[in-house]
Amino acid sequence: MTAESPLYTPAPGTPCWIDLATANEQAARAFYAELFGWSYYSRPDPATGAYTIAALGGVPVAGLYRAVRNQPPSWTVHLTAANARSAAGWVTGLGGLVILEPFDIPGRGSIAHVQDPTGATFVLWEAATSARFGTGSPGMFTGTELNTHDGVAADAFYGKLFALTSRQVEGGMRADYHSEQFDMPLLHRYVMGTEYPASTPAHWLVYFTADPRIGADGLAEHTLTLGGQVVIAPYDTEFGRTAVLADPCGASFAVVDHTRAVEYQTRAEVDDPYDD
């Protein structure tokens, strides 16, 4: 994948942007600048007043904004919608919630903040044709995964909302891990196992590409030196060596080194990496 996604109309359900709600934007900027090399610039925003764009090599890679009162620090994935208002209506019809009604952002399209029936929040984005989103290169978005306690409900919701089909990822290390796809995998869905406390709410986990020269292990160590946390220590997967981390304000994200992918023949032959 190239460092900058081309300007095209992605299929509904395709991740098209990510942003971070944080209680301390200055601390968040410093953390991700040190970890990934991001630089920043700001623009007016009708919802938050001011919105920070993170860039890498001049390419926009993410947004940051100050969380509202009682909003937990978190990364949010934006999923493509052909029509944000129509899609928001479908969300409620399918048992989800509309948290923030659709509104227009000049030059960037229309968005709506919603929640699926399992409790995970995300943004529907009817993006303008000029929208840019850097992906794939080190320090940039590489994928997203819905972590939920109810895989059946999640599959039904996203399948109907975006006309996706759900398929078990074969040969992997996790027993209930599905891809949600149209003509190619767009999203992944995982029923959380014992590595997560039972009280963990459903959430979308954002993945960033790790520079192979540093790796997931190096980024995990660097996160600790920057005041962050290692939520799940680095482990091997069929997608690459992966770690789940948290920034100093508590927002979780994952990093993956795709150059260190491990092939799994059958799940029966693989030990549970979370079994101590």
C-alpha positions as CSV (number, residue, x, y, z in Angstrom):
1,M,0.0,0.0,0.0
2,T,1.3,3.4,-0.8
3,A,2.0,6.1,1.7
4,E,-1.0,8.1,0.6
5,S,-4.3,6.6,-0.4
6,P,-5.3,7.7,-3.9
7,L,-8.4,10.0,-4.4
8,Y,-11.2,7.5,-5.2
9,T,-14.6,6.5,-3.9
10,P,-14.0,3.6,-1.4
11,A,-16.6,1.0,-0.8
12,P,-19.0,1.5,2.1
13,G,-17.5,0.3,5.3
14,T,-13.9,1.1,4.2
15,P,-11.9,2.9,7.0
16,C,-11.3,6.4,5.6
17,W,-10.0,8.4,8.7
18,I,-9.1,8.0,12.4
19,D,-9.0,10.5,15.2
20,L,-8.1,10.8,18.8
21,A,-10.2,12.3,21.6
22,T,-7.8,13.2,24.4
23,A,-8.0,15.1,27.7
24,N,-4.5,16.6,27.1
25,E,-3.9,17.4,23.5
26,Q,-0.4,18.9,24.1
27,A,0.7,15.7,25.8
28,A,-0.8,13.6,23.1
29,R,0.9,15.6,20.4
30,A,4.3,15.2,22.1
31,F,3.8,11.5,22.6
32,Y,2.9,10.6,19.0
33,A,5.5,13.0,17.6
34,E,8.2,11.1,19.5
35,L,6.7,7.6,18.8
36,F,5.8,8.0,15.1
37,G,7.4,11.3,14.0
38,W,4.1,13.1,13.4
39,S,3.9,16.9,12.8
40,Y,0.7,18.9,13.3
41,Y,-1.4,21.8,12.0
42,S,-4.9,22.9,13.0
43,R,-8.1,24.0,11.3
44,P,-11.5,25.2,12.5
45,D,-14.1,22.5,13.3
46,P,-17.9,23.0,13.7
47,A,-18.1,20.3,16.4
48,T,-15.0,20.8,18.6
49,G,-14.0,24.4,17.7
50,A,-10.5,23.5,16.7
51,Y,-9.2,20.3,15.2
52,T,-5.6,19.2,14.9
53,I,-4.4,17.2,11.8
54,A,-1.4,14.9,12.3
55,A,0.8,14.5,9.3
56,L,3.8,12.4,8.3
57,G,5.9,13.6,5.3
58,G,3.2,16.1,4.5
59,V,0.5,13.5,4.3
60,P,-2.5,13.7,6.7
61,V,-2.6,10.6,8.9
62,A,-5.0,11.3,11.8
63,G,-7.0,13.9,13.7
64,L,-6.7,15.0,17.4
65,Y,-9.2,17.0,19.4
66,R,-9.9,17.8,23.1
67,A,-12.4,15.3,24.6
68,V,-15.6,16.7,26.0
69,R,-16.4,16.3,29.6
70,N,-16.8,12.6,30.7
71,Q,-15.6,11.4,27.3
72,P,-12.9,8.7,27.7
73,P,-9.7,9.1,25.8
74,S,-9.9,6.9,22.7
75,W,-9.1,6.4,19.1
76,T,-12.2,6.4,16.7
77,V,-12.4,4.9,13.3
78,H,-14.3,6.6,10.5
79,L,-16.0,4.3,8.1
80,T,-17.1,5.3,4.6
81,A,-20.8,5.9,4.0
82,A,-22.3,6.8,0.6
83,N,-24.8,9.0,2.4
84,A,-24.2,9.8,6.1
85,R,-27.8,10.8,6.9
86,S,-29.2,7.7,5.3
87,A,-26.6,5.4,7.0
88,A,-27.4,7.0,10.4
89,G,-31.0,6.1,9.9
90,W,-30.0,2.5,9.2
91,V,-28.0,2.5,12.4
92,T,-31.0,3.1,14.5
93,G,-33.1,0.7,12.5
94,L,-30.5,-2.0,13.1
95,G,-30.5,-1.5,16.9
96,G,-27.6,1.0,17.2
97,L,-27.6,4.5,18.5
98,V,-26.9,7.9,16.8
99,I,-24.7,9.8,19.3
100,L,-24.2,12.9,17.2
101,E,-26.6,13.6,14.3
102,P,-25.1,14.1,10.8
103,F,-23.5,17.5,10.1
104,D,-21.4,19.0,7.4
105,I,-17.7,19.9,7.6
106,P,-16.8,22.4,4.9
107,G,-14.4,20.8,2.4
108,R,-14.4,17.4,4.1
109,G,-18.0,16.0,3.7
110,S,-20.6,14.9,6.3
111,I,-20.2,12.8,9.4
112,A,-22.3,11.2,12.1
113,H,-21.1,9.7,15.4
114,V,-22.9,6.4,16.1
115,Q,-22.7,3.2,18.3
116,D,-23.3,-0.3,17.2
117,P,-25.6,-2.7,19.1
118,T,-22.7,-4.2,21.0
119,G,-21.6,-0.8,22.3
120,A,-18.7,0.1,20.0
121,T,-18.6,3.7,18.7
122,F,-17.5,4.8,15.3
123,V,-18.0,7.6,12.8
124,L,-19.9,7.4,9.5
125,W,-18.2,9.6,7.0
126,E,-19.5,10.7,3.6
127,A,-16.1,12.1,2.6
128,A,-15.5,14.8,0.1
129,T,-13.5,13.8,-3.0
130,S,-10.6,15.9,-1.9
131,A,-10.1,14.0,1.4
132,R,-6.6,12.6,1.9
133,F,-5.6,9.8,4.3
134,G,-2.1,8.4,4.5
135,T,-2.0,4.6,5.2
136,G,0.4,1.7,5.1
137,S,3.8,3.2,5.7
138,P,5.5,3.2,9.2
139,G,3.6,5.5,11.6
140,M,0.4,5.4,9.5
141,F,-2.9,3.5,9.8
142,T,-2.8,0.0,8.6
143,G,-6.1,-1.5,9.8
144,T,-8.8,-1.7,12.4
145,E,-10.4,-4.4,14.5
146,L,-13.7,-4.5,16.3
147,N,-13.2,-6.1,19.7
148,T,-16.6,-7.2,21.1
149,H,-18.3,-9.6,23.4
150,D,-21.1,-10.5,20.8
151,G,-19.7,-11.5,17.5
152,V,-23.1,-12.6,16.1
153,A,-24.8,-9.3,16.8
154,A,-21.8,-7.4,15.4
155,D,-21.7,-9.5,12.2
156,A,-25.4,-9.0,11.6
157,F,-25.2,-5.2,12.2
158,Y,-22.2,-4.4,10.0
159,G,-23.2,-6.9,7.4
160,K,-26.6,-5.2,6.8
161,L,-25.3,-1.6,7.3
162,F,-22.5,-2.0,4.7
163,A,-23.6,-5.1,2.7
164,L,-20.6,-7.0,4.0
165,T,-20.1,-10.7,4.5
166,S,-18.4,-12.2,7.5
167,R,-15.8,-15.0,7.2
168,Q,-13.7,-16.8,9.8
169,V,-10.0,-16.1,9.4
170,E,-8.7,-19.6,8.9
171,G,-5.4,-20.8,10.2
172,G,-5.1,-18.0,12.8
173,M,-4.3,-18.0,16.4
174,R,-7.7,-16.7,17.7
175,A,-10.8,-18.9,17.7
176,D,-13.4,-16.3,16.8
177,Y,-11.7,-13.9,14.5
178,H,-13.6,-12.8,11.4
179,S,-13.0,-10.5,8.4
180,E,-15.9,-8.3,7.2
181,Q,-15.6,-8.0,3.5
182,F,-17.1,-6.9,0.2
183,D,-14.8,-8.1,-2.5
184,M,-11.8,-7.9,-0.2
185,P,-11.4,-7.7,3.6
186,L,-12.2,-4.2,4.9
187,L,-12.6,-4.8,8.7
188,H,-11.8,-7.4,11.3
189,R,-14.0,-8.5,14.2
190,Y,-12.8,-10.4,17.3
191,V,-14.7,-11.8,20.3
192,M,-12.5,-10.7,23.2
193,G,-10.8,-13.5,25.1
194,T,-9.2,-13.8,28.5
195,E,-6.5,-11.2,27.6
196,Y,-9.2,-8.6,28.2
197,P,-11.0,-8.1,31.5
198,A,-14.6,-9.1,31.3
199,S,-15.6,-5.5,32.0
200,T,-13.9,-4.2,28.9
201,P,-16.5,-2.5,26.7
202,A,-16.7,-3.2,22.9
203,H,-14.4,-1.0,21.0
204,W,-12.6,-0.4,17.7
205,L,-8.9,-0.9,17.9
206,V,-6.8,1.1,15.5
207,Y,-3.5,-0.4,14.2
208,F,-0.4,1.5,13.0
209,T,2.4,0.1,10.9
210,A,5.6,-0.4,12.9
211,D,8.9,0.5,11.3
212,P,10.6,-2.9,10.8
213,R,13.9,-1.3,12.0
214,I,12.2,-0.6,15.4
215,G,9.5,-3.3,15.5
216,A,6.6,-3.8,17.8
217,D,9.0,-4.6,20.7
218,G,10.9,-1.4,20.2
219,L,7.8,0.7,20.0
220,A,6.5,-1.0,23.2
221,E,9.7,-0.1,25.0
222,H,9.6,3.4,23.7
223,T,6.0,3.8,24.7
224,L,7.0,3.1,28.3
225,T,9.8,5.7,28.2
226,L,7.3,8.3,27.0
227,G,4.9,7.7,29.9
228,G,2.5,5.3,28.1
229,Q,1.6,1.7,28.9
230,V,1.9,-1.7,27.3
231,V,-1.6,-3.1,27.4
232,I,-0.7,-6.4,25.7
233,A,3.0,-7.3,25.4
234,P,4.3,-8.0,21.9
235,Y,3.2,-11.3,20.4
236,D,3.3,-13.1,17.0
237,T,0.3,-13.2,14.7
238,E,-0.4,-14.2,11.1
239,F,-0.5,-10.4,10.3
240,G,2.9,-9.6,11.9
241,R,4.4,-9.0,15.4
242,T,1.9,-7.0,17.3
243,A,1.5,-5.1,20.5
244,V,-1.4,-3.2,22.1
245,L,-0.3,0.1,23.7
246,A,-1.8,3.1,25.4
247,D,-0.7,6.7,25.3
248,P,-0.1,8.7,28.5
249,C,-3.8,9.8,28.6
250,G,-5.0,6.2,28.3
251,A,-6.1,5.9,24.7
252,S,-5.3,2.4,23.4
253,F,-4.0,1.5,20.0
254,A,-2.0,-1.3,18.4
255,V,1.2,-1.5,16.3
256,V,2.1,-4.3,13.9
257,D,5.3,-5.2,12.1
258,H,4.1,-6.9,9.0
259,T,7.6,-8.1,8.1
260,R,7.4,-10.6,11.0
261,A,4.2,-12.4,10.2
262,V,3.9,-16.0,11.3
263,E,2.1,-18.8,9.4
264,Y,-0.3,-21.0,11.4
265,Q,-1.2,-24.3,9.8
266,T,-4.1,-25.1,12.2
267,R,-5.3,-23.5,15.4
268,A,-5.1,-26.9,17.1
269,E,-1.3,-26.8,16.8
270,V,-0.9,-23.3,18.3
271,D,-0.5,-22.6,22.0
272,D,-2.7,-19.9,23.4
273,P,-0.3,-16.9,23.7
274,Y,-2.3,-15.5,26.6
275,D,-2.2,-18.7,28.6
276,D,0.3,-18.2,31.4
